[in-house]
């Protein structure tokens, strides 16, 4: 009869017939009165959302105290009811670190023989001798070990809800150390940016993948392959700053050997890398492919929305935001999409309201906080922007972006000392972001440390080239390098940088004026006049270009009179430049506001200071 009822219960669960499973499970528990059947019945009640009734079955015969799996389920019921203090009271505040078994690690914990569970916490007896429990791990039941790891994850969840992020981080890390297959804990570390990029890679290398066993463990080669496969999957989840070669190797092996190239998670990892490289069109192609097969893949939406904003796809944003509002009105991503749409059409107040709504629905939703802060930055409300970025810094301690944005805001306010401090903190977290290096270079420029500024700008452009970033994304950095080179007297190098900016499409009045200034300092007033006419054709009211042009014309007094054919050629060039620039009009580069912890705002670009160059 027990076998019959268990098969009936299993069939009902497979069909999602929960009432039938509860009816049969209740009869089975009456027959057997076993812990396993009580746990099964509690699981069915949990699946239906009846958390209090599930707890009542777990509390019978002290199941939540005696059995790790039952204890985990009881704590999860408390968390679902937002009773985090009660959940921590049941789980205890100590992680079972004696279960650690790292590769080549000597961090083995001693456990008292007399340890026992009291009030849900592990308490050590101080009167009995100590023995080494590391050797006993092989004798632990695998299910109990996984349950202990899962409970570490639940402790971390409780601490995160209480904004104790340092404790949450340690609990998540302990969970993965105990059970490398505890993906929820690993994902929480990555998704909430609790570790810096370098910490993430060190943590990945410290995990013991040898604990992964396939089947009964009689075939070691299968277990080794499964361990390598797990490490490849985890590698794709890490920060995309630095170690791009390792990331590329992992995605290529998963794509070729395991045929996972079209898998949404692998495609999303590739799109994240492309986004950090400012290759928005390529990233959008990947995210669009994912959403074509799964329109409501919420993990993909933040990067997809950010790419649409960067590329100015207003219609696509409008349609997607409406679709999400109709189908998922309680999802934070829905209000993120609406906020990004309003930001794209420059309705900043409306955008701020919807970003705020998204952050209320999920207080730990990073894109919503960054977008909320960007709305203040867009309006020049630096104090409010600094306050919002500071909140993001507290919530997401492992990412450098909030500190980078704080540095940028203080730089715009002229607070060089504060800007430098924030940018140094960001640099300690991530040394591979060209935007961060650009902002540091601007600080050094304003502090008159030109050689350091030149070195930083060069390094930023070098990293951008190494990661395959779009050259047009770093026009401002190259222009800044040109200004710094001009200040130290390296006029030929400065002229080369400004010409490269113009070749890459950075055709605005400031660049032409800077080029004209360099040519004037080189004693070439004729070429300077051509460049300055181009600046005025782009922006007729530009005061710097106007002043420099008058100086260039005055400089002709010291130049020998041109031969008639040379003068005719010079006038023809001026007329041609004016006509070409006039057709181009006064186009302005728009600002960039990405919404994920990879990427950043448009870099600061320095302009010619008329008084300084006087």
N, C-alpha and C positions, 0 to 999 in steps of 0.2 A: 504493500500500500504506500509506503514512503517513496519508493522508486516511482510509482505511478503518479503520485502527487507532485514530485519534483519535476518530472517530465511535463506534466500539465502546466505547472507554474512557469517553466522555461518557455513553453510554447506561447503562453499568454503574454509574457514579456516581449518575446520576439515580434508579436503582433501589436505591441503597444496597448494591450488590453489590460490596463492597470487595475481596474476593479476586479477583474477575474483573478489576476495575480494576487491581489490582497485577500480575496475570498479563499483561494486555495492555500496561500501561504499561511493564513491564520489557522487553518485546519492542520497543516503540516507541523506548525509550531506546537499545537496542542498535543499532537502525537509524539513528537520527539523531544520537545523542550530543550533543544540544542542551541548553543550560541550561534552556530552558523545559520540556522533557520531564522533566528531572531534578527540577525544582521540582514539577511535577505529581505525580510518583511519591512525592516526599517528603510532599506534602500528603495523599495517600491514606494513607500510613503514619501520619501525624499523626492523621488522623481515626479510625483504629482504636486509638489510644492507644499505638502503638509509637514512642515518641519517639526512642529511641536509634537505631533503624534509619533513621528520617527524617533524623537528623543525619548518618548515614554517607553518604547520597546528597548532602547539601548540602556536605559537606566535600571531595567529589571535585572536582578542578580548582579548588579554592579558591572555590567558588560563594558561600559565606557571607561572603567578603571582597569579591568583585567585584560582586555583585548585591544591591541594597538589599532586594528582596523575599525573597531567599533568606536574607539576613542576619537579617531580621525573624523568619522562620520558625525559623531555628536558635536564636535567642535565646528564642523562645517555647517551644521544646522544653526548654531549660534551666529555664525558669520552671516548667513543668509538673512537672519533676522536683525542684522546690524548690532548684535550684542557682543561687541569686541572684548570688553572686559571679562564677561563670562567665559568667552572662548579661551582667553589667555589663562584664566583661572583653572580651567579644565586641562589645558595643554601644559601648563607650567612655563617657566621662563628660561629653562635650561635645555639646550640642544644636546642630543646624545653624541657628543663628539668622539666618544670611544669607538664609534662605528666607522670613523675615517680610515681609509686605507689608500693613501695616495701612492702613485708610482715612484718607487725609490725613496719614499718619505719615511722619516723616523719619528714623525709626530704621532706616537702611539700613546693613548691615554690609559691610565691605570684606573680600574674600577673596583670598588670594595665588593667583597663577596656578600656582605650584608646589606647591599643596596636594595631598596624596596620602594614600591609606589605608595605614597601617602598623599591623599587629597589631590591626586592627579599629577604630582610632581615627583621627580626622581630625587630621593634623599639618601645620603650616604651615611652608613654607620661608621663611627669613629673608633669602635672597639675591636673590630675584626681585622685580620690581616688583609693586605692588598695582593691581588693577583693581576697578571697581565691579561686584559680582556681582548687584546688585538688578535691573539691566536684563536679565540673563540668565534670570530666572525663567520668562519666557514660553517659553523654549526648553528648559526642563527637561521631561523626560518626566513626564506626570501620574502615572503609576504609581509612579515613583521618589519623587516628592514625597509622595504618600500613604504610601509605605513609610517615609520618613524621619519623618513625623508619628507613624506607628504605633510606630516605634522609640523616639521620645520618650515615648510612653505606657508602653512596656515599661520604660524607665529609671525612670519614676515608680513603676511597680508594684514594681520591685526595691527602690527606696529606701523605699517604704511598708512593705514586708515587713521591712526593717531598722530601722523606726521613725525614719527620717530624713525627717520629714514636710515640712520646709521645702524640701528638695531635690525631694521628690516633687511638691509643689505647683507648683514652677517647671517641672518637666518636663511635667506635665499641661497647664499653661497654654501652654507652647511648642508642644505637640502641636496644640492647638486653633488657635493663631495660624498655624501652618504650613498646617494643613488644617482648615477650619472644620467639615468633615463628620466629623471624628474624634470621634464621639459617646462612645466609651468613655472618652476622657480627660475630656471635659466632664462626663460622668456621675460619674466618680470624684471630681472636684472638688466636685460638689453632694452626692453621697451621703455622702462622708466629712467634709463640713462643713469644708473646708480654707480657706474664705474667709468673711469676715463678710458679712452681707446687703448692705451698701453696696458692698463690694468685688465681689460677684457682679454687681450691676447695672452697675458701671463696666466690668468685664471684658466683659460682654455687649455693651456699646456700643462697645468697642474692637476687636471682631472684624471682619475683612474678609469680608463676605458676597459681595462682587463676584467672588470667585474661584470661586463656584459657577457652573458652565456646564452647560446642558441640551443634550443632543445634540451637534451639531457646532459649536454656538455661533453659528449664522447668524441665530438669532432672539433678539435681546437681551431682548425682553419676557418670554419664557419663563424666561430665566435670572434676571431681576429678580423675577419672581413666586416662583420657587423660593427665592431668597435671602430674600425677605420671609417666606415660609412657614417656612423653617428658623429664622429669628429668633423667630417666634411659638412654635414648638415649644420652643425653648430657654427662652423666657420662662416657660413653665409649669413649668419645672424649678427655678426659683430659689426662694430663701427667701420664705416667705409673710409675713414681717414687713416692713411698709413697701411702697410702690408697689402697693398693692392695686388702684388704678385701672388701672395698666398691665396687671396680671395679669388683671383682669376683662375688659378690652378684648381681650386676646389670646385668652382662652378663648371669648369670645363670637364673635369672627371665625372661629376654628377650628370652632366649633359650627355657625354659620349658613352661612358661605361654603363650608366644606369638609366639612360634615356629619360632624364628628368628636365631636359632643356625647356620644355613647354610647361613645366609645373608652375603654378602661380607663385609659390614662395620663392622659387629660384629666379623667376622672371622679376619679381619684386625686388629681390636683392640686387640684381643687375641694374634695375631702374634707379635704386637708391644710389648706387655708385655713379651712374650717369648724372644724376641730379647734383651730387657734390662736385662734379666736374663741369657744371653749368651747361651740360649738353641736354637742354630741356626738350628739344624736338625728339631726340632719340629716346629719352626717358618716357615721354608721352606716348610714343609708339608702343613701348612695352606695356605700360599700364593700360592703354586702350585695349591691347590684346587680352589682358587679364579680365578686364571688365566686360568684354564682348561675350565671354563664356560665363562670367559670374558678376552680374551688374552690381551686386551689393556686397562685394568683397571689401569690408570696412578697413582692413589692414592696408589696402592699396589706395584707398581714396585720398588720404592726405597728400601723398606725393603727386597723384594724378591732378588734384585740384591746384596744387602749387604750380605744376607745369602749365596748366591752362591759364593761370594768372600771369605767369611770366611771359607767355606767348600772346596774351591779350585776347584769348578765345572767349569773348563775352557770351556769345550765343550758346556755346557748349556748356558753360558754367550755369547759365540760366536754365537750360533744359534739365541738367543733372540735379540742380538744387530743387527744382519743382518735383522731379521724380522721387527724390529722397523725402521731401516733405509729405508727399502723398502716401508713401509706403512705410516710412520709418520715422514718424514724428517724435519719437523719444530717443533717437540716437544722437550722440554728440556730433558725429560726422555730418549729419543733416544741417545743423546750425553752423558748422564750420563751412560747409559749401555755400550756404546763403551769405555768410559774412564775407567770404572771399569774393563772391559775385559783386556785392555792394562795394567792396574795396576796389575792385577792378574798374567799376564805373564811377569811382571817386565820390561815393556817398559814404563818407567816413563815419559819420555818427550812426548810421544804420548798421554798418559793418561792425562797429564796436559793440552794439547791442546784441548782435547774434553771436559774436565771439564770447561775450560774457555768458550768454545762455548756454553755450557748449561747455564752458568751464564749470558752470553750476551743475550740469548733468553729470559731468565726470571731472572732479577737481584735479585729477592727475593726467588730464589730457593735454599733452605738451603743445601740439599745434594750436590749440585754442588760446593758450596763454601767450604764445609768441605772436599770434595774429592780433590779440587784444592789445599788446604793447606796441605793435607796429602801427596801429591806428593813431595812437598818440604821437608817435614819431613822425607820421605823415603830416600831421597838422602843426608840427613844431612845438608840441606841448612836452618839453623835455623832462620836466619834473614828474609828470604823471607817467611818462614812458619809463623813466628810471625806476619808479615805484613798481610798475608792472614787471619789468625785467628782473628786479630784485626778487620778487615772488617766484618767478620762474627759476632763478638761481637756487633758491632754497628747495624747490620741489625736484629739480633735476640736477643733482650735484655732479654727475659724471660728464655732462656735456659742456663744451666750452662756449656754446653760442650765447647764452644769456650774459655771461661776462663780457663777451665780445661786443654785444649790443650796448651794454652799459658803458664800455669804453668809448664806443662811437658817439653815444649821447653826450658824455662829458667832453669829448673832443669838440663837438659842435658848440658846446657852451663855453669853450675856452679853458676848461679845467684840466690842464695838461697833466698835473700831478696825479689826480684821480684817474684820468683816462689811462695813464701809464700803468697804474697799479692794477686796474681791472684787466687790461690787455696782458699784463704779465701773468695774472692768474689763469687767464684763458690759454696763454702759451704753455704754461705748465701742464695743462690738460691735453692740449693738442698742438703739436708743432708742425703739422702738415697741411694747414689751411692757408691758401694764398691770401684770402681776404684778411685774415688775422694779421699776417705779415705785412700786408699793405697798410693797415691801420697803425701798426707799430712804426713803420717807416715814416708815416705822416707825423707821428709824435716826435720822432727823432729830428725830422726836418724842422719842425717848429722850435725845437730846442737847440737849433743851430749845430747839431751833430751830423753833418752832411755825409761823412764817410760811413757812419753806421747806417744812416738812412739808405745810402746807395747799396750797401751790402744786403740790407733787408729787402729792398725792392728787387734786387737781382735774384735773391733766394726765392721770393714769391713767384717770379716769372719762371724760374727754373723748375719749381715744384709743379706749377701749372702745366708746363710742357711735359714733365715726367708722367703725370697722371692723364695726359691726353685731353686736357681741358680745352674748351672752345676759346681760341685766341681773342675773339671780340669781347669776351667777358672780362678781360683784364686790360682793356684799353686805358682805364684810369690809372692802374698801377704803372704801366709803361710811361704814361704822361708824367706821373710823379717822379719816376726815375729820370726822365729828361730834365725836369726842373732842378733836381738835386745835382745832376751832372753840370748843368749850367752854372749853378751857384759856386761850384768848386773850380770853374774855369775850364772844364773839359768840353769845349764848345763843339768840336767835331762829333764826339759821342752823343752829346745832347741833341744835335741836329739829326743824327741818325735815328734816335729814338722817336723824335717828333715826326719824322718822315714815315717811320713804321706805323705810328698811330694813325696817320692819315691814310696809309695804304690799307689798314684794317677797318677803315670806315669811321674813325673818330673825327669827322670833319665838323668842328664847331669853332666859334670865333676864338676861344681861349687857346686852342692848339695853334691856329694860324698866327695869333699874336705872339705866342711863345717862340714859334719858329722865326717870326720876323725880328724879335728881340735878339735871338742868337745871331742871326745874320747881320744885324746892326753892330753887335759886339765884335763880329769878325771883320768889320769894315766892308761890308757888301750891301750898300744902301739900295742898289738896284734890285737885287733879289729880295731884300727885305720889303721893298715897296710892293712887289708882286704878292708876297705872302699876306701883307697887311690889307691890300685891296681885296684879297680873298676873304679875310676875316670880316671886313665891312660889308662885303656882298652877302655873307651869311647872316650877319647881325649889324644892320646899318647904324644902330645907335650905340655900339659897343664903345665905351669911353677909353679903354686901354688901347684898342686898335687905333682909335682916332688920334690919341696923343702920340703913339709911336710912329704913326704915319707922318705926322707933322715933323717929328724929329728926323725921320728918314729923308723927307724932302729937304730939310735944312742941311743934312749931311751932303747933299749933292753939290753944295757950294764948294766943298773941299775936294770934289772929284773932277778930273779933267772933262771938258765938254765932249759929249759923244759925237762920233761921226754920224752923218745924216742917215746912213743905212742902219746903223746900230740903234739910233733913236726911233726910226720907223718900226724896227723889229720889237723894241721894248714896248711901244704904244700898242702894237698888235697883240702882244702877250697880255697886257693889262686888259684890253677890251675882251679878249677871249675868256680870261679868268672871270671877269665880271659877269659875262653872259651865262657861263656855265653855273656859277654859284647862284645867280639870280633864279635860274630854273629850279635849283635844288630847294630854295626857300630856307626858311628859318626852322629847320627840324630840330627837335630837342630829344635827347635821350631820356626815356622814362626811368623812374626808380624801380628797383626790384625789391620785392618783399616775400621771400620764400617762407613757408610755414612749417617746415620740419627741422629736427635738430641737426640735419645736414644742410649746408648751404649758408647764405647770409645776405645781408642787404648790400646795395650797390656801394662800392668802395669810395672813400673820399678822394677827390681829385683836387690838387692845389691849382690856383690860378695866379697869374702874374700880378704882383702887388705894385701898383703904379707908383706909390710914394717910395717904396723900397728900391725900385729900379731907377728912380729919378737920378 
